[in-house]
Amino acid sequence: MIGLIPFMTPVYAAIVVILMYFGIKVYVGKRRQSITQDVGEGICMECGSKVFDKKCPNCDDTQE
């Protein structure tokens, strides 16, 4: 906010900073939610695919 004061009035600088703060909070929350949905139960340590029902679809099929 201090860096914006020379270019605009302090009121507008505060509004811009507050909007940026909440915008970043929303962006990080949405990004975290999308990563959680992509990962699901976890990721297999051997092949890197998604784990379903506590089993890796690639690795567990080849071992059986």
trRosetta pair geometry for C-beta under 8 A, 3 or more apart (Angstrom, degrees):
i j d omega theta_ij theta_ji phi_ij phi_ji
1 4 5.8 -60 -156 35 38 109
1 5 7.0 56 148 -42 67 93
1 10 7.8 57 167 -150 107 74
1 13 5.1 109 -161 146 78 106
1 14 6.0 37 -141 -90 132 55
1 16 7.8 152 -112 71 75 92
1 17 4.4 -38 -78 -48 97 155
2 5 5.8 -34 -156 2 38 119
3 6 7.7 -50 -178 21 38 98
4 7 5.7 -74 -164 49 55 105
4 8 5.9 -24 162 41 93 101
4 12 7.8 -127 145 104 124 83
4 13 3.8 159 99 -129 118 105
4 16 6.1 -169 -149 66 170 139
4 17 7.2 -153 19 -49 144 100
5 8 7.3 -93 -131 65 23 58
5 9 7.9 -6 -144 -178 62 17
5 10 5.6 12 -119 -88 98 75
5 13 5.3 -39 -74 -41 58 169
7 13 7.9 120 64 -85 83 108
8 12 4.4 -82 149 83 128 127
8 13 5.5 159 81 -55 102 84
8 16 7.7 90 65 -10 149 138
9 12 5.1 86 61 13 81 101
9 13 7.0 -147 96 -7 39 91
10 13 5.3 -56 -142 39 35 115
10 14 6.2 38 158 -22 68 103
11 14 5.9 -54 -152 33 28 110
11 15 6.6 28 150 -18 62 105
12 15 5.5 -51 -148 35 36 113
12 16 6.3 37 154 -20 67 104
13 16 5.8 -53 -148 35 31 111
13 17 6.4 28 154 -16 64 107
14 17 5.8 -56 -146 39 31 109
14 18 6.2 30 156 -19 66 107
15 18 5.9 -56 -146 37 29 109
15 19 6.3 28 156 -16 64 108
16 19 5.9 -58 -149 39 28 109
16 20 6.3 29 153 -19 64 108
17 20 5.6 -54 -146 37 31 113
17 21 6.3 37 154 -25 65 104
18 21 5.6 -50 -148 31 32 115
18 22 6.6 18 159 -6 65 105
19 22 6.3 -61 -146 44 30 100
19 23 5.9 34 155 -23 65 113
20 23 5.5 -57 -142 39 28 115
20 24 6.3 28 160 -18 65 105
21 24 6.2 -59 -153 35 24 106
21 25 6.6 25 150 -19 61 108
22 25 5.3 -50 -146 35 38 117
22 26 6.3 38 155 -19 68 102
23 26 5.9 -54 -148 36 30 108
23 27 6.3 30 153 -19 64 108
24 27 5.6 -54 -144 38 33 114
24 28 6.2 31 158 -17 67 107
25 28 6.1 -57 -146 38 26 107
25 29 6.3 27 155 -19 62 110
26 29 5.7 -57 -148 38 30 113
26 30 6.3 26 157 -16 66 107
27 30 6.0 -57 -147 38 28 107
27 31 6.2 26 155 -18 64 110
28 31 5.6 -55 -143 39 30 112
28 32 6.2 32 157 -20 65 107
29 32 5.8 -54 -145 36 28 110
29 33 6.4 28 154 -19 63 107
30 33 5.6 -55 -148 37 31 113
30 34 6.4 29 155 -18 65 105
31 34 5.9 -55 -148 36 30 108
31 35 6.4 30 154 -18 64 106
32 35 5.8 -55 -148 37 31 111
32 36 6.3 33 153 -21 64 106
33 36 5.7 -53 -148 35 31 113
33 37 6.5 30 154 -17 64 105
34 37 5.7 -53 -148 37 34 111
34 38 6.3 33 153 -20 65 106
35 38 5.7 -55 -146 37 32 111
35 39 6.2 24 159 -14 67 110
36 39 6.1 -58 -140 40 27 105
37 40 7.2 22 -178 -66 31 64
38 50 7.8 -128 162 -88 56 121
39 42 6.5 4 166 -115 97 20
39 43 6.0 -67 -144 -43 90 95
39 50 7.0 172 -163 -118 31 91
40 50 5.3 59 34 -162 130 116
40 51 6.8 -163 94 61 110 66
40 52 7.3 -13 133 -85 152 65
41 50 7.5 99 42 178 80 82
41 51 4.7 -96 84 89 107 100
41 52 6.9 142 22 -99 130 27
41 53 7.9 -174 -7 -19 166 16
41 54 6.7 -110 157 -73 151 52
42 50 7.8 134 82 -157 39 54
42 51 4.5 1 68 28 84 134
43 48 5.9 -6 177 -152 111 47
43 49 7.2 163 -153 81 70 20
43 50 6.6 -50 -105 -102 61 41
43 51 6.6 -144 -86 -15 11 97
44 47 5.0 9 98 49 132 79
44 48 6.1 -70 69 -15 84 12
44 49 5.2 13 20 51 122 69
44 50 7.7 8 -10 62 90 5
44 51 5.8 139 -56 -69 75 91
44 56 4.0 63 -91 -107 134 132
44 58 7.1 -138 37 49 170 104
44 59 5.8 163 -160 1 144 130
46 56 7.2 63 47 -178 107 179
46 59 5.3 92 66 -89 137 144
47 56 6.6 127 38 -179 115 139
47 58 4.9 -67 69 82 169 141
47 59 5.7 -169 -4 -49 121 103
49 56 6.1 109 70 -158 104 95
49 57 6.3 -87 123 46 143 93
49 58 5.3 111 18 0 148 121
50 57 7.8 23 75 6 73 111
51 54 6.5 17 163 -125 116 22
51 55 6.8 151 -161 67 82 21
51 56 5.7 -52 -107 -80 77 64
52 55 6.5 -36 76 63 64 74
52 57 6.2 33 29 -49 114 101
55 60 4.4 -25 -174 -12 103 168
56 59 4.1 28 89 37 134 101
56 60 5.1 146 61 -12 70 94
57 60 7.0 -43 -107 43 12 100
57 61 6.4 14 174 -19 49 119
58 61 6.5 -72 -158 32 17 107
58 62 7.0 3 158 -10 58 111
59 62 6.2 -64 -153 37 31 106
59 63 6.5 25 156 -19 67 111
60 63 5.9 -56 -144 35 34 110
60 64 6.7 34 160 -25 65 106
61 64 6.3 -58 -152 27 29 109
